[in-house]
Amino acid sequence: MVAEDAILGFLQSQDEIADSHEFAAGLGIDHTELENVIKRLNGFEIIDAQDFKKDNYLLTEEGKLYAVEGSPEVNFFLAVPPEGISLANLKITLDPKVFSIGSSWSKKNNWIEIAKGSVTRKVDAVEDKVKDLLKGIEDGKFVDGNDVAELLKRKLIVKQTWKGYKLRKGPKYVSKRKKAATDLTREHLQKGDWKDLEFKEYNLNAQGQPIQIGYLQPLLEAWQEAMVREEIQNIFLQMGFEEMPTNNFVESSFWNFDALFQPQQHPARDSHDTFFLKAPATTRDLPEDYVERVKRVHEVGGYGSKGYGYDWKRDEADKNLLRTHTTAVSTRMLYMLAQKKPFTPKRYYSIDRVFRNEAVDRTHLAEFHQIEGLICDHGLTLGDLIGVLEDFFARLGMTKLRFKPAYNPYTEPSMEIFSYHDGLNKWVEIGNSGMFRPEMLLPMGLPEDVNVIAWGLSLERPTMILYGIDNIRDLFGPKVDFNVIKNGPICRLGLQ
């Protein structure tokens, strides 16, 4: 009640409290505590509280150091004697940070001249304006906007915006508030003091707390009354594709890399790109005759290829990992298809998670979803691949596509796929594609005239483009912004 009595007592003799922060400091209490009292009194109309925002600037740790010891440029200048000094000797004398920053700013301020390895003064004396400005900010003095901008740029101060209140008497002002009772209790009735109590009014029209309901995550939200993932599945099914089983998050390096004709020294296998397992570290279940054919094509080639000409290691192929792409699933499916005679053309797809040890930024996560599609048939060409991709994305409502030649160890020719992102105002890579190489397909046992066109796409990237989301961490992962989910549309309507 101390803060409340102080406010009411002050307003009894004064017209207003101009700044609640200054008033809180005068009382020796935290502003948050005073703010709670202000809101309560304002609600009872005992006072009228008008809020305002005010910018304040605080010194960073570096700024505090300069306010005490002086700026690096002045310290650098003072270390230069009138007769000059060699740059090497000056570097030994000064702290490395003072030398680096001070030399740059001293030269910029035209205080010194550096020539032929020596430093000389160009002026007799300098004023430490930076130190004075920092001390002024620390003491609450006015600082010119241009000076503030320069200090912010040098990261010597940080801007802090806080809300304060200007207080006046309200229509129901009293110098001493009588605390209203909220309940009529048994004790009040027994004592009879209920007759003297002032009861708090009940607002029967007040709304209750909003009901917390569930929200659809954008990756599961509806596009034209169907969920994103379901819509993509429907598109594949409409185009005659069968879904591949993707329940193996853990794969062997053989299916993930070797069977794809990706050399064992390829940088993608490095631990910087791949999560390898410690337990179980290796696999024991591989088709040995097929492994031998894969080893041979890696080492000496075959099927019109020279191979890579290195000693292929079985230990490397046996390593278990978190799959880096669902193309590992495609490899298994094509191998199984090759074992069935006679050959039957197939269209396969999958949508599931993959894992890569990448640096997390606005368009990359270490865990994401990949859309995998492939067509295995006689006489397929690159033109067929482009046509299928354009058809697929057109059904998703994405017509701004570009294709760029690329390199993949297991496809030739290969293409990167780009789509225009209106939110980022640039073309964003959304996937990779190509025709599987004979070195990959023929060791499986597929007929020589059978080709495979394939593509791997991100599920998150098309969703970001269609929803105008410019940061993948707002869509998927541990840092999802729930406001994005709450405010997201229930469905997206478009023209077919």
C-alpha positions as CSV (number, residue, x, y, z in Angstrom):
1,M,0.0,0.0,0.0
2,V,3.1,2.3,0.3
3,A,3.1,3.0,-3.5
4,E,-0.6,3.5,-3.6
5,D,-0.6,6.0,-0.7
6,A,2.3,7.8,-2.2
7,I,0.5,8.3,-5.6
8,L,-2.8,9.4,-4.0
9,G,-1.0,11.7,-1.5
10,F,1.1,13.4,-4.1
11,L,-1.9,14.0,-6.4
12,Q,-3.8,15.5,-3.4
13,S,-1.5,18.6,-3.6
14,Q,-0.1,18.4,-7.1
15,D,-1.8,18.4,-10.5
16,E,0.1,15.5,-12.0
17,I,2.9,13.0,-11.9
18,A,4.7,13.7,-15.1
19,D,6.9,10.5,-15.2
20,S,6.2,7.3,-13.4
21,H,9.8,6.1,-13.8
22,E,11.1,9.2,-12.0
23,F,8.4,8.8,-9.3
24,A,9.3,5.1,-8.8
25,A,13.0,6.1,-8.4
26,G,12.1,8.7,-5.8
27,L,10.2,6.1,-3.8
28,G,13.1,3.6,-4.2
29,I,10.9,0.9,-5.7
30,D,10.9,-1.0,-9.0
31,H,8.8,0.5,-11.8
32,T,7.1,-2.8,-12.4
33,E,5.7,-2.7,-8.8
34,L,4.5,0.9,-9.3
35,E,3.0,0.0,-12.7
36,N,0.7,-2.7,-11.1
37,V,-0.6,-0.1,-8.6
38,I,-1.2,2.4,-11.4
39,K,-3.2,-0.1,-13.5
40,R,-5.3,-1.0,-10.4
41,L,-6.1,2.7,-9.5
42,N,-6.7,3.5,-13.2
43,G,-9.2,0.6,-13.4
44,F,-11.1,2.0,-10.4
45,E,-11.0,5.5,-12.1
46,I,-9.3,6.9,-9.0
47,I,-6.5,8.2,-11.2
48,D,-6.3,8.8,-15.0
49,A,-3.1,7.2,-16.4
50,Q,-1.8,8.1,-19.8
51,D,1.0,5.9,-21.1
52,F,3.9,7.1,-23.2
53,K,7.0,5.5,-24.7
54,K,10.5,6.9,-24.1
55,D,13.8,5.9,-25.6
56,N,16.8,5.4,-23.3
57,Y,20.4,4.4,-24.1
58,L,22.6,2.1,-22.1
59,L,26.3,1.7,-22.4
60,T,27.5,-1.7,-23.5
61,E,30.5,-3.4,-21.7
62,E,32.8,-1.9,-24.3
63,G,31.2,1.5,-23.9
64,K,31.6,1.4,-20.1
65,L,35.3,0.6,-20.6
66,Y,35.7,3.6,-22.9
67,A,33.9,5.9,-20.5
68,V,36.5,5.1,-17.8
69,E,39.7,4.5,-19.8
70,G,39.0,6.7,-22.8
71,S,38.4,5.8,-26.4
72,P,40.9,3.6,-28.4
73,E,41.6,6.4,-30.9
74,V,42.6,8.9,-28.2
75,N,44.7,6.3,-26.4
76,F,46.4,5.4,-29.7
77,F,47.1,9.1,-30.4
78,L,48.5,9.7,-26.9
79,A,50.9,6.7,-27.4
80,V,52.4,8.4,-30.4
81,P,55.2,10.8,-29.2
82,P,55.6,14.2,-30.9
83,E,58.7,12.9,-32.7
84,G,56.8,9.8,-34.0
85,I,57.3,6.1,-33.5
86,S,57.6,3.0,-35.6
87,L,54.4,1.0,-36.2
88,A,56.0,-2.2,-34.9
89,N,57.0,-0.6,-31.5
90,L,53.6,1.0,-31.1
91,K,52.0,-2.4,-31.7
92,I,54.1,-3.9,-28.9
93,T,53.2,-1.0,-26.5
94,L,49.4,-1.0,-27.0
95,D,46.7,-3.6,-26.3
96,P,45.9,-5.4,-29.6
97,K,42.2,-4.2,-29.6
98,V,43.2,-0.6,-28.8
99,F,45.9,-0.7,-31.6
100,S,43.5,-2.1,-34.2
101,I,40.5,0.1,-33.4
102,G,42.5,3.2,-32.4
103,S,44.8,3.2,-35.5
104,S,41.7,3.0,-37.8
105,W,39.8,5.8,-36.1
106,S,42.8,8.0,-35.5
107,K,43.6,7.8,-39.2
108,K,39.9,8.4,-40.1
109,N,39.8,11.5,-37.8
110,N,43.0,12.8,-39.6
111,W,44.9,12.9,-36.3
112,I,47.9,10.8,-37.5
113,E,49.8,9.7,-40.5
114,I,51.1,6.2,-41.2
115,A,53.8,6.0,-43.8
116,K,56.8,3.6,-44.4
117,G,56.2,1.7,-41.2
118,S,56.1,4.8,-38.9
119,V,53.4,6.8,-37.2
120,T,53.5,10.6,-36.7
121,R,51.0,13.1,-35.3
122,K,49.2,15.6,-37.6
123,V,47.7,17.6,-34.7
124,D,49.1,18.7,-31.4
125,A,46.2,17.6,-29.2
126,V,42.8,15.9,-29.5
127,E,39.6,15.9,-27.5
128,D,38.1,12.6,-26.4
129,K,34.6,13.3,-27.7
130,V,33.6,9.6,-27.5
131,K,34.4,9.4,-23.8
132,D,32.6,12.6,-23.1
133,L,29.5,11.4,-25.0
134,L,29.5,8.1,-23.1
135,K,29.8,9.8,-19.7
136,G,27.0,12.2,-20.7
137,I,24.7,9.3,-21.6
138,E,25.6,7.6,-18.4
139,D,24.7,10.8,-16.5
140,G,21.4,11.1,-18.3
141,K,22.4,14.2,-20.3
142,F,21.0,15.1,-23.8
143,V,23.1,13.7,-26.7
144,D,22.7,14.8,-30.3
145,G,21.0,12.3,-32.6
146,N,24.0,12.1,-35.0
147,D,26.3,11.3,-32.1
148,V,23.9,8.7,-30.8
149,A,23.8,7.1,-34.3
150,E,27.6,6.9,-34.4
151,L,27.8,5.3,-31.0
152,L,25.1,2.8,-31.9
153,K,27.0,1.9,-35.1
154,R,30.1,1.3,-33.0
155,K,28.1,-0.8,-30.6
156,L,29.1,1.3,-27.6
157,I,25.5,1.9,-26.6
158,V,22.2,0.0,-27.0
159,K,18.7,1.5,-27.4
160,Q,16.2,0.6,-24.7
161,T,12.5,1.7,-25.2
162,W,10.4,1.6,-22.1
163,K,6.8,2.6,-21.3
164,G,6.0,5.2,-18.6
165,Y,2.8,6.9,-17.3
166,K,1.6,10.4,-16.7
167,L,-0.8,10.4,-13.8
168,R,-3.7,12.8,-12.9
169,K,-6.7,12.6,-10.6
170,G,-9.5,10.5,-12.0
171,P,-13.3,11.1,-11.7
172,K,-13.5,8.9,-8.5
173,Y,-10.3,10.2,-6.9
174,V,-9.9,9.8,-3.1
175,S,-6.9,10.7,-1.0
176,K,-7.2,7.3,0.8
177,R,-8.7,4.3,-1.0
178,K,-10.9,2.1,1.1
179,K,-10.2,-1.5,0.1
180,A,-13.4,-3.0,-1.3
181,A,-14.4,-6.5,-0.2
182,T,-14.8,-9.0,-3.0
183,D,-16.9,-11.7,-1.1
184,L,-19.6,-11.8,1.6
185,T,-18.3,-14.4,4.0
186,R,-19.8,-16.3,6.9
187,E,-17.5,-14.3,9.3
188,H,-19.0,-11.0,8.0
189,L,-22.5,-12.2,8.7
190,Q,-21.6,-13.5,12.2
191,K,-19.8,-10.2,13.2
192,G,-22.3,-8.0,11.4
193,D,-19.6,-5.8,9.9
194,W,-20.9,-6.4,6.4
195,K,-23.1,-3.3,6.9
196,D,-20.0,-1.1,7.0
197,L,-18.1,-2.8,4.1
198,E,-17.8,-1.5,0.6
199,F,-18.1,-4.3,-1.9
200,K,-16.4,-4.4,-5.2
201,E,-18.8,-4.1,-8.2
202,Y,-19.1,-7.1,-10.4
203,N,-18.9,-6.5,-14.2
204,L,-21.3,-9.1,-15.5
205,N,-20.6,-8.1,-19.0
206,A,-16.9,-8.7,-18.8
207,Q,-15.6,-11.4,-21.1
208,G,-13.9,-14.5,-19.7
209,Q,-10.5,-15.7,-20.7
210,P,-10.3,-16.7,-24.3
211,I,-10.5,-20.4,-24.9
212,Q,-7.2,-21.9,-25.9
213,I,-7.9,-24.0,-29.0
214,G,-5.6,-26.0,-31.2
215,Y,-4.1,-24.6,-34.3
216,L,-3.0,-26.2,-37.5
217,Q,0.8,-26.1,-38.1
218,P,1.5,-24.6,-41.5
219,L,3.1,-27.9,-42.8
220,L,-0.3,-29.6,-42.0
221,E,-2.6,-26.6,-42.9
222,A,-5.1,-26.9,-45.6
223,W,-4.6,-25.8,-49.2
224,Q,-8.0,-25.9,-51.0
225,E,-9.5,-28.0,-48.1
226,A,-6.6,-30.5,-48.0
227,M,-3.5,-30.5,-45.8
228,V,-0.2,-29.6,-47.4
229,R,1.3,-33.0,-47.1
230,E,-2.0,-34.7,-48.1
231,E,-2.3,-32.3,-51.1
232,I,1.1,-33.3,-52.3
233,Q,0.3,-36.9,-51.9
234,N,-2.9,-36.4,-53.8
235,I,-1.0,-34.8,-56.6
236,F,1.4,-37.8,-56.8
237,L,-1.5,-40.2,-56.8
238,Q,-3.3,-38.3,-59.5
239,M,-0.2,-38.6,-61.6
240,G,-0.1,-42.4,-61.1
241,F,2.6,-42.7,-58.4
242,E,2.9,-45.3,-55.7
243,E,4.2,-44.4,-52.2
244,M,7.5,-45.9,-51.0
245,P,8.0,-47.1,-47.4
246,T,10.1,-44.6,-45.6
247,N,10.2,-46.0,-42.0
248,N,14.0,-46.3,-41.9
249,F,15.5,-43.1,-40.5
250,V,18.7,-45.1,-40.0
251,E,20.4,-46.2,-43.2
252,S,23.7,-47.8,-44.1
253,S,26.2,-45.8,-46.1
254,F,25.9,-48.4,-48.8
255,W,22.3,-47.6,-49.6
256,N,22.7,-43.9,-48.8
257,F,25.9,-43.3,-50.9
258,D,27.6,-46.3,-52.5
259,A,24.6,-47.8,-54.4
260,L,24.1,-44.3,-55.7
261,F,27.5,-44.3,-57.4
262,Q,28.7,-41.7,-54.9
263,P,32.4,-42.1,-54.2
264,Q,33.5,-42.9,-50.7
265,Q,35.8,-39.8,-50.5
266,H,32.9,-37.5,-51.5
267,P,32.7,-34.5,-49.0
268,A,29.0,-35.2,-48.3
269,R,30.1,-38.2,-46.3
270,D,32.2,-36.1,-44.0
271,S,30.9,-35.8,-40.4
272,H,30.2,-32.1,-41.1
273,D,27.4,-33.1,-43.4
274,T,26.3,-36.5,-42.0
275,F,25.2,-37.8,-38.6
276,F,26.9,-41.1,-38.2
277,L,25.7,-43.5,-35.5
278,K,27.8,-44.8,-32.6
279,A,25.4,-47.7,-31.8
280,P,24.8,-49.7,-33.9
281,A,27.7,-48.3,-35.8
282,T,27.5,-50.8,-38.7
283,T,25.1,-52.9,-40.7
284,R,25.3,-56.6,-41.4
285,D,22.5,-57.0,-43.8
286,L,23.5,-56.2,-47.4
287,P,22.9,-58.2,-50.7
288,E,26.5,-59.5,-51.2
289,D,26.3,-60.1,-55.0
290,Y,25.0,-56.6,-55.5
291,V,27.6,-55.2,-53.2
292,E,30.3,-56.8,-55.2
293,R,28.9,-55.3,-58.5
294,V,28.8,-51.9,-56.8
295,K,32.4,-52.3,-55.6
296,R,33.6,-53.2,-59.1
297,V,31.9,-50.2,-60.8
298,H,33.4,-47.9,-58.2
299,E,36.9,-49.3,-58.6
300,V,37.3,-50.2,-62.3
301,G,34.0,-49.0,-63.9
302,G,31.9,-51.0,-66.3
303,Y,28.7,-50.3,-68.4
304,G,30.6,-47.8,-70.4
305,S,32.2,-46.1,-67.4
306,K,35.8,-45.9,-66.2
307,G,34.7,-45.8,-62.5
308,Y,36.5,-43.8,-59.9
309,G,39.8,-45.8,-59.8
310,Y,40.2,-46.1,-56.0
311,D,40.2,-48.9,-53.5
312,W,36.6,-49.3,-52.4
313,K,36.3,-50.1,-48.7
314,R,33.6,-52.3,-47.3
315,D,34.0,-50.9,-43.8
316,E,33.0,-47.4,-45.1
317,A,29.9,-48.9,-46.8
318,D,28.8,-50.6,-43.6
319,K,28.6,-47.5,-41.5
320,N,25.2,-46.5,-40.2
321,L,23.9,-43.0,-40.4
322,L,20.8,-40.9,-40.3
323,R,19.7,-40.8,-43.9
324,T,20.8,-37.6,-45.7
325,H,18.1,-38.0,-48.4
326,T,15.2,-40.2,-49.2
327,T,17.0,-41.2,-52.4
328,A,18.3,-44.0,-50.2
329,V,14.7,-45.3,-50.2
330,S,14.6,-45.0,-54.0
331,T,17.8,-47.0,-54.3
332,R,16.2,-49.9,-52.3
333,M,13.0,-49.8,-54.3
334,L,14.8,-49.8,-57.7
335,Y,17.0,-52.7,-56.6
336,M,13.8,-54.7,-55.6
337,L,12.1,-53.7,-58.8
338,A,15.2,-55.0,-60.8
339,Q,14.8,-58.4,-59.2
340,K,11.3,-58.9,-60.5
341,K,11.1,-60.4,-64.0
342,P,9.8,-59.3,-66.4
343,F,10.5,-55.6,-65.8
344,T,7.4,-53.5,-65.1
345,P,7.6,-49.6,-65.3
346,K,6.9,-47.9,-62.0
347,R,6.3,-44.4,-60.6
348,Y,7.3,-44.0,-56.9
349,Y,7.1,-41.2,-54.4
350,S,7.8,-40.5,-50.7
351,I,7.5,-37.6,-48.2
352,D,9.5,-38.0,-45.0
353,R,12.3,-36.6,-42.8
354,V,16.0,-36.4,-43.6
355,F,18.9,-35.2,-41.5
356,R,22.0,-33.2,-42.4
357,N,24.6,-31.6,-40.1
358,E,24.1,-28.1,-41.6
359,A,24.4,-24.6,-40.1
360,V,20.9,-23.4,-39.1
361,D,19.8,-20.2,-40.7
362,R,16.6,-18.6,-42.1
363,T,16.4,-21.2,-44.9
364,H,18.2,-24.3,-43.5
365,L,17.6,-26.7,-40.6
366,A,19.5,-29.9,-39.6
367,E,16.2,-31.8,-39.9
368,F,13.7,-31.3,-42.7
369,H,11.3,-33.1,-45.0
370,Q,12.1,-34.3,-48.5
371,I,9.7,-35.0,-51.3
372,E,11.1,-37.8,-53.4
373,G,9.7,-38.8,-56.8
374,L,11.0,-41.1,-59.6
375,I,9.7,-42.6,-62.8
376,C,11.4,-45.8,-64.1
377,D,10.5,-46.7,-67.7
378,H,11.8,-47.3,-71.2
379,G,13.3,-44.4,-73.2
380,L,12.8,-41.5,-70.8
381,T,14.6,-38.2,-71.5
382,L,15.4,-34.9,-69.8
383,G,12.4,-33.4,-71.5
384,D,10.2,-35.9,-69.7
385,L,11.7,-34.8,-66.4
386,I,11.1,-31.1,-67.1
387,G,7.5,-31.8,-68.2
388,V,6.7,-33.8,-65.1
389,L,8.2,-31.2,-62.7
390,E,6.3,-28.4,-64.4
391,D,3.1,-30.4,-64.1
392,F,3.7,-31.2,-60.5
393,F,4.4,-27.6,-59.4
394,A,1.6,-26.2,-61.5
395,R,-0.8,-28.4,-59.5
396,L,0.7,-26.8,-56.3
397,G,0.1,-23.3,-57.7
398,M,3.8,-22.6,-58.3
399,T,4.3,-21.6,-61.9
400,K,7.5,-19.4,-61.6
401,L,10.2,-22.1,-62.1
402,R,13.7,-22.1,-63.4
403,F,16.1,-25.0,-64.0
404,K,19.8,-24.7,-63.7
405,P,22.4,-27.4,-64.8
406,A,24.1,-29.0,-61.9
407,Y,26.4,-31.9,-60.9
408,N,25.3,-35.0,-58.9
409,P,27.4,-38.2,-58.6
410,Y,24.4,-40.3,-59.4
411,T,22.5,-38.3,-62.0
412,E,23.6,-37.1,-65.5
413,P,22.3,-34.8,-66.7
414,S,21.3,-33.0,-63.5
415,M,19.3,-29.9,-62.7
416,E,18.7,-27.6,-59.7
417,I,15.1,-26.4,-59.4
418,F,14.3,-22.8,-58.4
419,S,11.1,-21.0,-57.6
420,Y,10.5,-17.3,-57.0
421,H,9.8,-16.3,-53.4
422,D,7.8,-13.1,-53.2
423,G,8.5,-12.7,-49.5
424,L,12.3,-12.8,-50.0
425,N,12.1,-11.1,-53.4
426,K,14.5,-13.6,-55.0
427,W,14.7,-17.1,-56.6
428,V,15.0,-19.8,-54.0
429,E,16.4,-23.3,-54.7
430,I,13.6,-25.9,-53.9
431,G,15.1,-29.1,-55.1
432,N,17.4,-31.2,-57.3
433,S,16.7,-33.5,-60.1
434,G,18.2,-35.5,-62.9
435,M,18.5,-38.9,-64.7
436,F,20.1,-41.7,-62.8
437,R,23.4,-42.8,-64.2
438,P,23.9,-46.3,-65.9
439,E,26.6,-47.0,-63.3
440,M,23.9,-46.9,-60.6
441,L,21.0,-48.7,-62.5
442,L,22.8,-51.5,-64.4
443,P,24.5,-53.1,-61.4
444,M,21.0,-53.5,-60.0
445,G,20.0,-55.6,-62.9
446,L,17.6,-53.2,-64.7
447,P,17.4,-53.5,-68.5
448,E,19.8,-51.4,-70.5
449,D,17.0,-49.4,-72.3
450,V,15.4,-48.5,-69.0
451,N,16.0,-44.9,-67.7
452,V,15.0,-43.3,-64.4
453,I,14.1,-39.7,-64.0
454,A,14.1,-38.5,-60.3
455,W,13.8,-35.5,-58.1
456,G,14.2,-34.6,-54.5
457,L,12.4,-31.5,-53.2
458,S,12.0,-29.8,-49.8
459,L,8.5,-29.8,-48.3
460,E,9.4,-26.7,-46.2
461,R,10.6,-24.5,-49.1
462,P,7.4,-24.7,-51.3
463,T,5.3,-24.1,-48.1
464,M,7.4,-21.0,-47.3
465,I,6.9,-19.7,-50.8
466,L,3.1,-20.4,-50.8
467,Y,2.6,-18.9,-47.3
468,G,5.0,-16.0,-47.7
469,I,7.2,-17.2,-44.8
470,D,10.8,-15.9,-45.0
471,N,12.3,-17.9,-42.1
472,I,12.2,-21.7,-42.0
473,R,12.4,-21.6,-38.2
474,D,9.0,-20.0,-38.0
475,L,7.7,-23.1,-39.8
476,F,9.5,-26.1,-38.4
477,G,11.8,-26.9,-35.5
478,P,12.2,-25.9,-31.8
479,K,11.9,-22.2,-32.4
480,V,8.5,-22.1,-34.2
481,D,6.7,-18.8,-33.6
482,F,3.2,-19.8,-32.4
483,N,1.8,-16.4,-33.5
484,V,2.6,-17.5,-37.1
485,I,0.5,-20.6,-36.5
486,K,-2.3,-18.8,-34.8
487,N,-2.6,-16.1,-37.4
488,G,-2.2,-18.5,-40.4
489,P,-5.0,-19.0,-42.8
490,I,-7.2,-22.1,-42.4
491,C,-7.1,-22.8,-46.1
492,R,-5.6,-21.3,-49.2
493,L,-7.9,-20.8,-52.2
494,G,-6.5,-20.5,-55.7
495,L,-7.3,-21.1,-59.3
496,Q,-6.6,-24.5,-60.9
